[in-house]
Amino acid sequence: MGKQDSSSTTDTQPVPSSSPLESINLKTETPEPTADELGRLRDILFGSQSRTLEKRLSDLETGLRSLRQEMTNLLQDQVGALSESTATQFTETRREFNEKLDKQGLDQSTQLRAAQKDLTEKLDRQSVEQSSQLQAVQKQLTDNLENFAADVLRQLRETHKELSDRLDKQGAEQAERTRNLQSEARQRDDNLRQELLSMAASLDNKKTSRQDLGQMLMELGLRLRQETEKS
């Protein structure tokens, strides 16, 4: 039984082809190869190369992923270091800037206080100088007013004395003229009285007509009038 099975099995097995070319020739005798047959043929011809290429590609992809990861890690490390350095530099720069601002603020405050002190001193000096100048001007004005008042008073006294002298002189002259006029008036009165006495004596010695008497009285009245107008 066992031998028969083995012989039958041996008889039923196909005889393997001697080479791949013979199998290709046998297959090419078929009119239209199928897709599976083309795939098997491709696998027979290029299977080892394809697997090698796939392995290489897989290794290369693995290496690329590893290199990418390393580059990413290195970049992250560099970015972190750069960020820390930048943060440190920014902190240092900000500290230096704050220190400069504080120093400038102190310098400006010192300069401002110095300028304010100088201005206050200048204002004080100017105030003292102006006060001195004002006092000098006030003293000069006071002296000028006193001198002017003294001059006016002296001029008033001189004018008063001059007027008094003129009035005294005019009074004396007027008194002299009055005395002269009075003397002249007395002299005229005496003359008139003498003439009247002479006229009366002549009237007593001789008779006078009324016409002559009237003429004499008219002449006497005219002379009295003229003397009165002169006086």
Buried (B, 14 or more C-beta within 10 A) or exposed (E): EEEEEEEEEEEEEEEEEEEEEEBBEEEEEEEEEEEEEEEBBEEEEEEEEEEEEEEEEEEEEEEEEEEEEEEEEEEEEEEEEEEEEEEEEEEEEEEEEEEEEEEEEEEEEEEEEEEEEEEEEEEEEEEEEEEEEEEEEEEEEEEEEEEEEEEEEEEEEEEEEEEEEEEEEEEEEEEEEEEEEEEBBEEBEEEBEEBEEEBEEEEEEEEBEEEEEEEBEEEBEEBEEEBEEEE
